[in-house]
Amino acid sequence: MYDARIFNSSNEIASFVNVNEKKVKILLNSQIIPCVTTGGEHRKRYYTTELLIDYAYRNIINKYSLDDNISYKEAFLQKELNKEILKSFASHRCQVITVTNQKGGVGKTTNTINIAVALAKLGQKVLIVDMDSQAQSSRYFKKVSYKNRSILSIFEQFKLNNDIEKSYIKDKIVTFSNFENESYSLDILPSEIKLAKMLELMRMSNRPDTILDKILNYIKEDYDYIIIDTPPYSGLSLEMSLFASDKVLLVSEADEFSVEGLEVTIQEINELNKNLSKKIEIDGIFVNAFSKHHNYANDALDDIVDILLDKLNLDENSLFIVKYSPSIIRSSQSVQQSIIDYKVKVKESLSLFEPMLKYAIKLILEQKKSNHTRD
C-alpha cells in the first residue's frame, strides 16, 4: 500500500524543493502547489504531499515545454507562474464517470464526493450528478431537501416534452463554494426520494437508457468532469448512468460480499457493452476501509487484484486503496466537509485523501496527454 509523504510546514516544503521559504509561500498561497492551510494570516501552517508537489512540477514542465530532467528548483523558479496553470486546456473534452457497485455501504458516495473535490481542488470544473434516490451526495455538504429542484424535475420535464432547455437544467444545479479559502467550487445536480418512482415511469419512454446522456450533452461544455453517483442496485438509474459515461469507476470494500458485488456489476457492464456502439471503459477500482491486519481483508484484496488483472486487463496503477479510518470519514461527514477540508487531523486526513488525489491526477494527466496528441 502506498503511504503518502506529508509535509506540514512551509520550511519543510522549501527544503524538499530547494527553494527559499518566501517563494514557497507564494507558490502555496496561490495554489500553484495545491495545499491545505490552518491558522490565521500570521500563524498560517501549510500542509501538502509529495504527490501534489510532483503534480505541480509536471504542470509547469507541460506549460513551458521544459526538459523532463530539470530540478524542482528550476521548475518552481520559472517566471510568471500563477494558478491558471492548473486549469484545463481550452480543447479539454468533458469526461463522464460513473461510480458504482451493486452492493450498498461500500463508500460510493464518499468516493464520488472526494474525487470530485480532488479534481476541483486541482483547477477542474466538476459536476456531481446524484442518480440515487437516497440523495446522499446531494446532502453531503448541506443537509437540506431539494424537493422540486432536482434531477427528478428535469426527468419530468423531459418526459413531458421529449426534450429540455439547457437553462432549465442549469436552474436545478446547486453550487457549493464555501470550501477552504473559497479556492474552488463544486456543482451538484441533486436527487430526491421520488426519483426511483419516476424512473419506473420512464421505462415506457423510447430508449429510456439514453435520456440522461441526452440531458448531460446540453451542459457538457460547461464542465471538465461529470461524476455520477449511483444506487446500490441494478435498474434504469444504473443503465442511464452507464450509457452516459465514458468511464466507470468501481468501488468496493475488502470483503467477500463487496467482491461479489463487483463481479455482478462487471457482468452487467459487459452485457451492456454488447449492445452499444461505444464501449464503456472500466477505469479502476477503489478499495475502501482496508486494514492489512485482517486476514479476510487481505484475502478479499487478493481477489480484487485478480479481477483487476485478469478480468479487466488493467494494471495495479488502476487500484486505489483507502486505509481504514472510520473516525476521519464519519467526522468529516458529520460536519459536512470533504476529507481534505477536515482540519482536525490534517496529516491523517491528507493521507486518507491521497488515493482520491492520485486518481484525479491520473485523469487530468491522461486528458492533457490526449490533448497534446490531438494538437
N, C-alpha and C positions, 0 to 999 in steps of 0.2 A: 504493500500500500504506500502511496506517495504521501510523504509528510511535508507539509508546507513549511517553507522557511519564512518566518515572520520577523519584520523589523519594527521596532517600537519607539524609534526616536529619529529626528532629522539627522542627528550626528551619526547614528548607526548607518543610516541610508547613505549619507555623504561619504562615509568611509568605504562602503561597499562599491559605490560607483566612481570613487576617486575624484569627486567634485566638491568644491567648498560648500559649507553648510548653508551659506546665504543663498547661493544659486539653487541648491537643492530645495530650499523652502519655496522659492519662486516656482520651481517645477511642480512641487506638491500642491501649492495653493491654487495653481492654475489647472490642476488635474491633468497636466501632461504626463506625470506619473500618477496614475489613479491611487487614491489613498483614503483612509478613514482618519478623522481627527477627533480629538477630545479636548476639553478645556476651553478657556476663553482666549481672546486675541493675544494676551501677553503670556499665557501659560499653555499655549497650544501644544498638543502632542500628536505626532504623526505615526500612523501605522500603515504599512504596506507589505507586500510579499515579493519574493524573488520573481514569481511568475508575472506580476504586474510590472515590475521594473523591466523585465525582459520584453514584455509586450510593448511597453513604451519605446524601448530601444529599437525594436523591429519596425514600429510605426515610423520612427524618424528615418531609419535606413530606407524604407519604402518611399517615404515622402520625398526625400532628397536624392534618391538613387545612389546611395553611398555604398562603399565596399562592405561586404558582409563581415569582414575581419576587423573592422575598426573597433576600438575600445568603447566601453560605456562612456568614458570621459569625453572622447571625441564626439560621440553622438549627442550627448546632453549639453555640450557647449556650442552646438550649432546656433547660428543667429536666427532671430525672428521666430523662435518656437512659440506656439500658442495652442490652446485647447482644441482649435479647429482641426488639429492633426488627427484627433480621434474619430472625426466624423467620416461617414461613408463617402465613397466616390459618387459623383453625380449619376453614373451609369449603374449604380448598385440596384440589383433586382431583388424585390421583396421575396423573402422565403417564408413559407407557411410550414410550421412544425406542429405536429400533434403529439401530445404527451399522453401515454396510455398504458394500461394493464387492466385486464378484465377482473382482477382481484382488487377489492377495496382495501383501504387502510395501508397502502404501501408508500404513500408520500407523493402522489402525483401532483397535488395542488402545491405542496411545499416546493417541489422541484420546478413546477411551472412558474410560480411567482419569483423564485430566487434566480432562475436562469434569465427570466425577463429583466430583473433588476440588474444582474451582471451585464447584460447587453446594453441596457440603458446607461449604466454607470460608465460603460466604455464608449459612449457617444452615439449609440444607435437609437433610432426611433422605433419603439416597440408597442405593439397592441396585444393584449391578452384577450382571447375570446373564451368565455365561460360557457361550455356546452353541457354542463352538468346542472340538473335542476336543483341539486343541493346548494348551489351557488356559493361554494366555499371560496373560490378565487375572487368572486365579486365582493365578498365582505371581508377580505383579508386585511385591508388597510382601514376600512371603516364599516363597522357592523350596523349597516342600515339596509332597509328593504328597497329594492329597485322595481317595485311593482309598477307596471305600465310604462316603464322607461328602460327596457332591457331588450335583449335579442329576441325574446318572445314577441314583443310588439313588432319587430322587424319581420319575423316569420308570418305573423298575422297579416301584415300589410302586403307582403309578397304573395301570400295565398289568395288574398282578395283581388289583386291586380295582375298577378303573374309577372310582376316587375316591381322595382322600387327606386326611389330617388336617392342619390348619394347624400343629399342634405338630410334626409330622414334618418339614414344610418348614422351619420356624424352626430346628430342630435342625441342619440342614445349612448354615445361613448362618454365615459367618465374619465377625467384626467386627474391623476394624483401627482402633486409636485412638492409636497411638504416633506421631502427627504433631506438628507444631510446637506446643509448649506444651499438647499434647492438647486443642487448641481446637476440634477437630472429629473426627468418626469416620466411617467408611465401611464399609458392609456389602457382602460379595461372596457370591454363590451360585456356588460353584466348579464346574469341569468336570474331566473326566479322559479319558484317551485312548480308553477303551472306549465313549465316548458315541456316536461315529459308528456303531458296530456296533449299539448299542441302538436308534438312530433308524431303522435299516434294518428292524428287527423291528417297530417301532411303525407302520410303513406298513400293517400288517394291521389296525390298530385302526380303529374307526369315526371318521371325520373327524379323522385324526391331526394335521392342521394346527391344530386348535383346542385341543389339550391344554395347551400352555404357557400360553395365555390363561386356561384354567380354573385352572391351578395358581397363577398370579400373582394372580388375583382373590381368593384366600384371604388374601393378605398386602398388598394394595394400601393398605389403611387404615393400615398402619404406615409408609408412605413418601410423600414428595412426588414423587420421581422414581425410576423404574426404568430403567436403561440396559442394553441388551442388546448384547454383543459377539458378532459372527457370524463364521463361517468364510469363507474366500475362494472360495466356490463355491456354486452353486445346490444345492438339496436340501431335505429336510424341516426341517433346522435353520433355514434361512432362511425357509421358508414359515411355520413355527410362530412365529418371531420377528416377522415382518411382520404376521401375523394378530393377534398380541397387542398390537401397537403402536398408539399414537395418532399418532406422527410417525416419520419416517425421516430420518436424517442421513447424507448421502453423503460419502465420504472418497476423496480422490484425491491423486496427485502430478501435477505438471505435466509429463506426458509422454504420448506417443501411446497406449501400451498401457493406461495408467490411465484415459484418457478413453474408450477402447473399453469398459473395464470398467464405467464409469459408464453408458454408453448401454445396455449389456446389462442392468444392474441396473434402470434406469428402465423398460425394456421389460417386465421381469418384474413389477415393481410395477404397471404399467398393466394387465397381463393379470390379475393377482390382483384388482385393483380392479373388474374387470368382473364378478367372481363373488361379491363381498362386498356385504353390505347397508350397511356403513360404508366410507368412502373413506380409505385410508391417505395421509396428507399428507406429502409430501417437504418438509422444513423448511429445508434449506440444504445447502451444500456446503463442506467443509473441503478446502483445497488445502495439502498438506504439503510441506515441504522446498523451498520456492520460492526461486529465485535469479533476479533480474532480469537478471543478467549472462549468462545462457544464452539464446540465440535460441530453441532448441527449447522451453524453459520458457515463454517469452513467447507463442509460437505456441499451445502447449497451453492456457495460461491464457485466451487469446482464445477458443478452442473451448469451454472450460468456461463462460465468461461467456455465450456464445451459447446453450449448453444451459440455463443458469440463466434467462436472459431469455425465450428463445423456446419451449423445450420444457416448462419448469416454471412459467413465468409468475411467477417471483419477481423481486425487485429485487436490486440489488447489496449491500443490507444483509444479504442471506442468504448472502453469500460471505465466508468466513473464511480468510485467507491466513496460513499459518505459515511464517516465514522459515527458510531453510536454516541449520541449526545442529546438525550431527551430533554435535559434541563434547558439547553440553549434553544432548541426547536420550540418547546412549549412556551418558554418565557418570552421569546421574540414574538410569537403568535399572540400571546395574551396582551401584549402592548401594541399589537398591530404594526409590527415592523418587520422588514426583511432581516435576514441573518446578518448581513453586512452593516446594517444600520443599528444593530443592537449593541449598545455601548457599555453594558455592564461587565462583560468579559470579552474584551475586544480581541485579544490574541486567539482565544479559543474559538470565537465566532468566525474570525478570518480563516482559521484553519479548517473549520467546518464548511465555509463558503467556497473554499479553494476548488473543489470539483466543478461547481457551477461556473466559476470564472474560467476554468480550464476548457469547459465545453463552449462557453461563449466565445472565447478567444479562437478556438478551433473553427467555429462557424465564420467568424469575421475574417480570419486569415484565408480560409478557403474562398470566400467571396472576393477578397482582394486579389487573390491569385487568378480567379476566374475572370475578373475584370481586366487584369493585366494581359491575360491570354487573348481576350476579345479585342483589346486595343492593339 
